[in-house]
Amino acid sequence: MNVFAFSQGPGLPNCLQIGAAVSRYLFLKHRKPLVGINHCVAHIEIGKLTTGCRDPVIVYCSGGNTQIIAFTEGRYRIFGETEDIPVGNAFDVLARKLNLGMPGGPKIEELAKNGKWIDLPYVVKGMDFSFSGIVTECTKLLEKGKKKEDICYSFQETCFTMLTEATERALAHTDKREVLLTGGVAANKRFQKMLGMMCRERGAKFYVVPREYAGDCGAMIAWIGILAYKSGQITEIEDSRIKPKWRTDEVDITWL
């Protein structure tokens, strides 16, 4: 064992504090270097490792983040992102409103298979997007007696169409030829199908992180820890404080 990698941010402070504290303890006990890792970049790199893609437009969708990203000039740049809640969080909020239990995403996906279309707000602003108003409208429709299946179908189609539109714009802007879907929402088959269709129409290759690596996992932190350490990154213990609001585009990608 040569290095201790830990998630330094972004995320919930209490969760990050535990990982950082344990890592500092291991550093003091074994005197091996620390590497503080950006959680979002870890999702990107585990996706690239497991799929073999090289220079994609990244669709990173999870319970805590929703961003359209591409690498340029030494960093992963954010071309579009949510203006309020992430799409994974929107799924969970709606699932609670529908009394579906957690995790909400798979349950909404299953109900959507038997649903019919209802008009919902479609909120894309340039390459940014918003989901909170869609959840609010779905809640109102539920109170009016609309079928859960119809709400789930329309909600899923609307959210994923918005994200596919923004991804297509990023492809056109960057002229890249690959798209990588990563993060917990990557497990949704309907989302995969919509992005895959768009990529085929544009002549781009489409990749999806394997389901076992889609959610948060230690493997992604370990892998990016190796990449960062081998490229010369070390986190001094006095700089190991957590960064709950550490953005994807604030990380110097020294290994590319």
C-alpha positions in Angstrom: 0.0 0.0 0.0 1.6 3.3 -1.2 -1.1 6.0 -0.8 -4.4 6.7 1.0 -7.1 8.2 -1.2 -10.2 9.7 0.2 -13.2 11.6 -1.0 -12.5 15.2 -0.1 -15.6 16.7 -1.7 -18.2 17.5 -2.9 -20.9 16.0 -0.7 -22.6 16.1 2.7 -20.1 17.4 5.3 -20.8 14.8 8.0 -20.1 11.9 5.5 -17.0 13.6 4.2 -15.7 14.3 7.7 -15.7 10.6 8.6 -13.6 9.6 5.5 -11.2 12.4 5.9 -10.7 11.7 9.7 -10.0 8.0 9.0 -7.6 8.9 6.2 -5.7 11.3 8.4 -5.5 8.6 11.1 -4.1 6.1 8.6 -1.6 8.7 7.4 -0.3 9.3 10.9 -0.1 5.6 11.7 1.5 4.4 8.5 3.2 7.5 7.2 2.0 7.0 3.7 0.9 10.0 1.5 -2.7 11.3 1.3 -4.5 12.2 -1.9 -7.8 14.1 -1.6 -10.2 13.1 -4.4 -13.0 15.0 -6.1 -16.0 12.7 -6.0 -17.4 13.9 -9.3 -14.2 13.4 -11.2 -14.0 9.9 -9.7 -17.3 9.0 -11.3 -15.9 10.2 -14.7 -12.6 8.3 -14.4 -14.2 5.0 -13.3 -16.5 5.3 -16.3 -13.7 5.8 -18.7 -11.7 2.9 -17.1 -14.5 0.4 -17.3 -15.8 1.3 -20.8 -12.6 2.1 -22.6 -13.7 5.5 -23.9 -11.0 8.1 -24.3 -12.3 11.6 -24.8 -16.1 11.7 -24.3 -18.7 14.3 -23.5 -19.7 13.1 -20.0 -23.3 12.9 -18.8 -22.9 12.7 -15.1 -26.2 12.2 -13.4 -26.7 11.1 -9.7 -28.6 12.0 -6.6 -26.2 14.8 -5.8 -25.1 16.1 -9.2 -26.3 16.6 -12.8 -23.7 17.9 -15.2 -22.8 17.8 -18.9 -19.0 17.8 -19.0 -16.0 17.6 -21.4 -12.3 17.7 -20.9 -10.5 20.7 -22.4 -7.4 22.8 -21.4 -6.4 20.7 -18.4 -9.8 20.4 -16.7 -13.2 18.8 -16.9 -15.3 21.8 -18.0 -19.0 22.0 -17.2 -21.0 22.8 -20.3 -24.4 22.4 -18.7 -25.8 21.7 -15.2 -28.9 21.7 -13.1 -30.1 25.1 -11.8 -31.8 23.6 -8.8 -32.0 19.9 -7.8 -30.1 17.0 -9.5 -32.1 14.6 -11.6 -31.4 11.7 -9.2 -32.8 13.8 -6.3 -35.8 14.7 -8.4 -36.5 10.9 -8.9 -36.3 10.3 -5.2 -38.5 13.2 -4.3 -41.2 12.1 -6.7 -40.9 8.5 -5.5 -41.6 9.7 -2.0 -44.6 11.7 -3.2 -45.9 8.5 -4.9 -45.1 6.3 -1.8 -42.9 4.1 -3.8 -40.0 3.8 -1.3 -36.3 4.1 -1.8 -34.4 3.9 -4.0 -37.0 5.6 -6.2 -35.4 5.5 -9.6 -35.9 1.8 -10.4 -39.5 1.9 -9.1 -40.3 4.9 -11.3 -38.7 3.2 -14.3 -40.8 0.1 -13.8 -44.1 2.0 -13.5 -43.3 4.2 -16.5 -43.4 1.1 -18.8 -47.2 1.1 -18.5 -47.8 4.8 -18.6 -49.2 7.3 -21.1 -48.1 10.9 -21.9 -49.1 13.9 -19.9 -47.7 17.4 -20.6 -45.1 18.6 -18.1 -42.9 21.6 -17.9 -39.8 21.4 -20.2 -37.0 23.5 -18.8 -33.8 23.8 -20.8 -32.0 27.2 -20.7 -29.1 27.1 -23.1 -27.4 24.0 -21.9 -28.6 24.2 -18.3 -31.8 22.6 -17.0 -34.2 22.6 -14.1 -36.1 19.7 -12.4 -37.9 21.1 -9.3 -40.8 22.6 -11.3 -41.4 19.2 -13.0 -41.6 17.5 -9.6 -44.1 20.1 -8.3 -46.3 19.7 -11.4 -46.2 15.9 -11.0 -47.3 16.3 -7.3 -50.3 18.5 -8.5 -51.3 15.9 -11.0 -51.2 13.1 -8.4 -53.5 15.2 -6.2 -55.9 15.6 -9.1 -56.1 11.8 -9.4 -53.8 11.1 -12.4 -52.4 7.6 -12.6 -49.0 6.9 -11.1 -48.0 5.1 -14.2 -48.8 8.1 -16.4 -46.9 10.5 -14.0 -43.9 8.3 -14.0 -43.8 7.8 -17.7 -44.2 11.6 -18.5 -41.7 12.6 -15.8 -39.0 10.2 -17.0 -39.5 11.1 -20.7 -39.4 14.8 -20.0 -36.3 14.8 -17.8 -34.3 12.5 -20.0 -35.3 14.4 -23.2 -34.0 17.6 -21.6 -30.7 16.0 -20.7 -30.4 14.4 -24.2 -30.9 17.8 -25.8 -28.2 19.4 -23.7 -25.8 16.5 -24.4 -26.4 16.8 -28.2 -25.5 20.5 -28.0 -22.3 19.7 -26.1 -21.4 17.2 -28.8 -21.9 19.8 -31.5 -20.0 22.4 -29.6 -17.0 20.3 -28.7 -16.9 18.2 -31.9 -16.1 15.1 -29.8 -17.1 11.6 -31.0 -18.0 9.8 -27.8 -20.6 10.1 -25.0 -20.2 8.6 -21.5 -23.1 8.2 -19.2 -22.0 7.8 -15.6 -23.4 8.2 -12.0 -26.2 6.4 -10.3 -28.9 7.4 -12.9 -26.8 5.7 -15.6 -28.5 2.5 -14.6 -31.8 3.6 -16.1 -32.4 1.7 -19.4 -34.7 4.3 -20.9 -32.1 7.0 -20.4 -29.5 4.7 -22.0 -31.8 4.1 -25.0 -32.5 7.8 -25.6 -28.8 8.9 -25.4 -27.8 5.9 -27.6 -30.3 6.9 -30.3 -29.0 10.5 -30.3 -25.4 9.3 -30.6 -26.2 7.0 -33.5 -27.9 9.9 -35.3 -24.8 12.0 -34.8 -22.2 9.3 -35.6 -20.9 9.2 -32.0 -20.0 6.2 -29.9 -22.1 5.7 -26.7 -20.7 4.2 -23.5 -22.4 3.4 -20.1 -20.6 2.8 -16.9 -21.3 -0.8 -15.7 -24.2 -0.9 -13.2 -21.9 -2.1 -10.3 -19.8 1.1 -10.7 -22.6 3.5 -11.4 -23.3 4.5 -7.8 -20.8 5.7 -5.2 -18.1 3.1 -4.6 -14.7 2.7 -3.1 -13.2 1.5 -6.5 -13.7 4.9 -8.1 -11.9 6.7 -5.3 -9.1 4.2 -5.3 -8.6 4.4 -9.1 -8.5 8.2 -9.3 -6.2 8.1 -6.3 -3.8 6.0 -8.3 -4.0 8.4 -11.3 -3.5 11.5 -9.2 -0.7 10.1 -7.1 1.2 8.8 -10.2 0.9 12.2 -11.8 2.5 13.9 -8.7 -0.5 14.9 -6.6 -0.2 14.7 -2.8 -2.5 16.3 -0.2 -0.6 17.6 2.8 -2.4 16.9 6.0 -3.0 20.6 6.7 -4.8 20.8 3.3 -6.9 17.7 3.9 -10.0 19.6 5.2 -13.1 18.6 3.4 -14.5 20.6 0.5 -18.3 20.1 0.5 -18.8 22.4 -2.5 -15.8 21.4 -4.6 -16.8 21.7 -8.2 -15.8 19.4 -11.0 -14.2 22.2 -13.0 -12.0 23.3 -10.1 -9.8 20.2 -10.3 -6.5 20.2 -12.2 -6.4 16.9 -14.2 -2.7 16.3 -14.1 -2.9 12.7 -15.5 -4.3 13.6 -18.9 
